[in-house]
């Protein structure tokens, strides 16, 4: 695919500075871009590259540039409100061209006789669709995926290769479940007897994933012991994340790689758990909380804010404490 600078500006509603006939057919970082590349700048530390980049077109967050007339550049600039978001729009178009939507049934696959398959659905080779499954319009089920008994998949949801969705789980519309993810495996529930021998507690609940949720590769979301484990709409979960039984995660949250959330914890809306954050069980996390990498959340957090450390405390307090740690080591 090839676009001109003027076409990109029109698509994004941006302001064009430079030659509108510059053509792009590739996407690259501003530091390494060559002629024919499209790149973007959304951080002031990358502004100096605008003077030297070989890119044919560069998307720039307009608020970073105080005086466009004084800016030296050979690349055509498209000024937008948010260059990163604008690049995401362009990438969505490129992805559609590169990966046309699949449709139809590949053989061999197994589809239970009572399952109604929409005309615009796709079910890949060696996929298994169990009895009682309900498939929404435009569902995409890739090869070797397993869809268990009575599962619901909403409209336009994608289940990538090798993902497993156990019985009775409910997946909303426009969700993406990446390869190797496991939704609805048993929660980790055991009870020792008087001799200390552990016995399994049956896990008879389910998992409910609301609309527009993305689940990363090899992430596991356990079914509830009773009731529901729930992931609310627009939440994005990275690869290799563990969500325990009866956990509730609010709307528009972000959980990065290797996060672990123990059972029955409730996380509010618009929270961010960065890499390797660990959250103990039976806690309440307020809306709008951010936890720095490797934080250990051992008690409930009632106040929105940014937290770091183990146990996690207010980030400003943690930073001051780290300074003192370093100073003490110098004596």
C-alpha positions in Angstrom: 0.0 0.0 0.0 1.1 3.5 -0.8 -0.2 6.8 0.6 0.7 10.4 0.0 1.3 13.0 2.7 -1.9 14.8 1.7 -3.9 11.6 1.8 -2.6 10.9 5.3 -3.4 14.4 6.5 -6.9 14.2 5.1 -7.5 10.7 6.7 -6.3 12.0 10.2 -7.7 15.5 10.0 -4.2 16.8 10.5 -2.4 19.9 9.3 0.1 19.4 6.5 3.5 21.1 6.5 5.7 20.3 3.5 5.3 18.4 0.2 1.9 16.8 0.1 3.1 14.5 -2.8 5.6 12.7 -0.6 4.8 9.0 -0.8 5.1 6.3 1.9 4.9 2.6 1.7 6.5 1.5 4.9 6.4 2.4 8.7 9.5 2.9 10.8 10.9 4.7 13.9 12.0 8.3 13.4 15.6 7.5 14.3 16.0 4.9 11.6 13.5 5.9 8.9 14.4 6.0 5.3 12.8 7.5 2.2 9.3 6.1 1.7 8.8 5.6 5.4 6.1 7.0 7.7 7.1 7.7 11.3 5.8 9.6 14.3 6.9 11.8 17.2 4.9 12.1 20.3 7.6 12.9 22.8 9.7 16.1 23.0 13.0 14.1 23.3 12.5 12.9 19.7 11.9 16.4 18.2 15.6 16.8 17.2 15.2 13.9 14.8 12.8 15.8 12.7 15.7 17.8 11.3 17.6 14.7 10.3 15.2 11.9 9.6 15.0 10.5 6.1 11.3 9.7 6.5 9.0 10.9 3.8 6.2 11.8 6.2 6.3 12.3 10.0 3.2 12.5 12.3 3.9 15.0 15.1 1.9 15.9 18.2 1.1 19.5 17.5 1.5 20.7 21.1 5.2 19.8 21.0 6.0 22.4 18.4 5.9 26.1 19.5 7.0 27.6 16.2 6.5 25.5 13.1 8.0 28.1 10.8 11.3 27.9 12.7 11.4 24.1 12.5 14.0 22.7 10.2 12.7 19.6 8.3 12.9 17.8 5.0 10.2 15.3 5.9 6.6 16.3 5.3 4.9 16.9 8.6 1.4 16.1 9.6 0.4 17.8 12.8 -2.2 16.0 14.9 -3.5 16.2 18.4 -1.9 12.8 19.4 0.7 11.4 17.0 0.6 7.9 18.7 -3.1 7.7 18.4 -2.9 8.9 14.8 -0.3 6.2 14.0 -2.7 3.6 15.5 -5.3 4.7 12.9 -2.9 4.3 10.1 -1.7 0.9 11.4 -5.3 -0.3 11.6 -5.7 0.4 7.9 -2.5 -1.4 7.0 -3.4 -4.4 9.1 -6.7 -4.8 7.3 -4.9 -4.8 4.0 -2.2 -7.2 5.2 -4.6 -9.6 7.0 -7.9 -9.9 5.2 -10.7 -11.3 7.4 -11.1 -15.1 7.2 -14.5 -16.7 6.6 -15.9 -20.2 6.3 -15.0 -23.6 7.8 -11.6 -25.3 7.4 -11.6 -29.1 7.5 -11.1 -31.0 9.6 -12.8 -29.2 12.5 -15.5 -30.4 14.9 -18.7 -28.4 15.4 -21.4 -29.9 17.6 -24.6 -30.6 15.7 -26.6 -28.1 17.8 -24.3 -25.1 17.2 -25.5 -22.5 14.8 -22.6 -21.1 12.8 -23.1 -17.6 11.4 -22.5 -17.2 7.6 -19.7 -14.7 8.2 -17.9 -16.7 10.9 -14.6 -18.5 10.5 -13.6 -21.7 12.2 -10.1 -23.0 11.5 -8.8 -26.5 11.0 -8.7 -28.7 14.1 -10.8 -26.3 16.2 -13.3 -27.9 18.5 -16.7 -26.3 19.2 -18.6 -28.2 21.9 -22.4 -28.6 22.3 -24.4 -25.7 23.4 -21.9 -23.0 22.2 -23.5 -19.8 21.0 -21.5 -17.9 18.3 -22.0 -14.2 17.4 -21.8 -12.7 14.0 -18.4 -12.5 12.5 -16.7 -14.7 15.1 -13.2 -15.9 14.2 -12.0 -19.1 15.8 -8.4 -20.0 14.7 -6.9 -23.5 14.3 -6.6 -25.8 17.4 -8.7 -23.5 19.5 -11.1 -25.2 22.0 -14.5 -23.8 22.8 -16.2 -25.8 25.6 -19.8 -26.6 26.4 -22.3 -23.8 26.6 -19.7 -21.1 25.9 -21.0 -17.8 24.4 -18.8 -15.8 22.0 -20.1 -12.4 21.2 -20.1 -10.7 17.8 -16.8 -10.2 16.0 -14.8 -11.8 18.8 -11.5 -13.4 17.8 -10.1 -16.6 19.5 -6.5 -17.2 18.2 -4.8 -20.6 17.7 -4.5 -22.9 20.6 -6.6 -20.8 23.0 -8.9 -22.7 25.4 -12.2 -21.6 26.7 -13.8 -23.9 29.3 -17.4 -24.7 29.7 -20.1 -22.1 30.5 -17.8 -19.0 30.1 -19.3 -15.9 28.5 -17.2 -13.8 26.2 -18.6 -10.4 25.0 -18.5 -8.6 21.6 -15.3 -7.4 19.9 -12.9 -9.3 22.2 -9.5 -10.7 21.3 -8.2 -13.8 23.0 -4.6 -14.6 21.9 -2.8 -17.9 21.4 -2.5 -20.2 24.3 -4.7 -18.2 26.7 -6.9 -20.3 29.0 -10.2 -18.9 30.1 -12.2 -20.8 32.8 -9.8 -23.3 34.2 -10.5 -24.3 37.8 -9.7 -21.7 40.5 -6.9 -22.7 42.8 -9.1 -23.9 45.7 -8.0 -26.6 48.1 -8.8 -27.4 51.8 -6.5 -29.5 54.0 -8.0 -32.1 56.4 -6.8 -32.8 59.9 -3.8 -34.7 58.5 -2.8 -31.8 56.3 -3.9 -33.6 53.1 -5.3 -31.2 50.6 -8.7 -31.9 49.0 -10.0 -30.1 45.9 -12.9 -27.6 46.4 -15.1 -27.9 43.3 -15.0 -24.7 41.2 -18.5 -24.5 39.8 -18.7 -20.8 38.9 -17.8 -19.2 35.6 -15.9 -16.4 33.8 -17.6 -13.4 32.3 -15.6 -11.2 29.9 -17.4 -8.1 28.8 -17.1 -6.3 25.5 -13.9 -5.0 23.9 -11.5 -6.9 26.2 -8.1 -8.2 24.9 -6.5 -11.2 26.6 -2.8 -11.7 25.9 -1.0 -14.9 24.9 -0.7 -17.6 27.6 -2.7 -15.6 30.1 -4.9 -17.6 32.5 -8.3 -16.4 33.9 -9.7 -18.9 36.5 -13.3 -19.7 36.9 -15.0 -18.7 40.1 -15.6 -21.2 42.9 -19.2 -19.9 42.9 -20.5 -17.0 41.0 -18.3 -15.2 38.5 -14.8 -14.1 37.7 -15.4 -10.9 35.8 -13.3 -8.8 33.4 -15.1 -5.5 32.6 -15.4 -3.8 29.3 -12.4 -2.3 27.5 -9.8 -3.8 29.8 -6.5 -4.9 28.2 -4.5 -7.8 29.7 -1.0 -8.6 28.5 0.7 -11.9 28.0 1.5 -14.3 30.9 -1.0 -12.8 33.4 -2.7 -14.9 36.1 -6.2 -13.9 37.3 -7.5 -15.9 40.2 -11.0 -17.2 41.0 -13.8 -14.7 41.8 -11.6 -11.7 40.9 -13.4 -8.6 39.5 -11.5 -6.2 37.3 -13.1 -2.9 36.4 -13.5 -1.0 33.1 -10.6 0.2 31.0 -7.9 -1.3 33.2 -4.4 -2.3 31.9 -2.6 -5.3 33.3 1.0 -5.8 32.0 3.0 -8.9 31.6 3.4 -11.3 34.6 0.9 -9.6 36.8 -0.8 -12.0 39.3 -4.1 -11.2 41.1 -5.1 -13.6 43.8 -8.7 -14.8 44.4 -11.7 -12.6 45.3 -9.9 -9.3 44.9 -11.8 -6.4 43.3 -9.9 -3.9 41.2 -11.7 -0.6 40.3 -12.0 1.2 36.9 -9.1 2.8 35.0 -6.3 1.0 37.0 -2.9 0.1 35.7 -0.8 -2.7 37.0 2.6 -2.7 35.3 5.0 -5.6 34.9 5.2 -8.3 37.6 2.8 -6.6 40.1 1.5 -9.1 42.6 -1.9 -8.5 44.3 -3.0 -10.5 47.4 -6.4 -12.0 47.7 -9.7 -10.6 49.1 -8.6 -6.9 48.6 -10.3 -3.8 47.3 -8.5 -1.5 44.9 -9.9 1.9 44.2 -10.5 3.4 40.8 -7.6 5.2 39.1 -4.7 3.4 40.8 -1.3 2.9 39.1 1.1 0.3 40.5 4.8 0.4 39.5 6.7 -2.6 38.2 7.2 -5.4 40.8 5.0 -3.8 43.4 3.5 -6.1 46.0 -0.1 -5.1 47.0 -0.7 -6.7 50.4 -3.6 -4.6 51.6 -6.6 -2.8 50.2 -6.0 0.6 48.5 -8.8 3.0 49.1 -7.4 6.1 47.5 -6.6 6.8 43.8 -2.9 7.4 43.1 0.4 5.9 42.1 2.0 3.3 44.3 5.4 1.5 44.2 7.4 -1.0 46.3 6.6 -4.1 48.3 4.5 -3.6 50.2 3.2 -1.0 47.8 3.1 2.6 49.2 2.6 6.1 47.8 5.1 6.5 44.9 6.5 9.8 46.2 7.2 8.2 49.6 8.8 5.2 47.9 11.1 7.4 45.8 12.3 9.3 48.9 12.9 6.0 50.7 15.0 4.7 47.8 17.2 7.8 48.0 17.8 7.1 51.7 18.6 3.5 50.9 21.2 4.6 48.5 22.7 7.1 50.9 22.9 4.6 53.7 24.9 2.3 51.4 27.5 4.9 50.8 28.6 5.1 54.5 
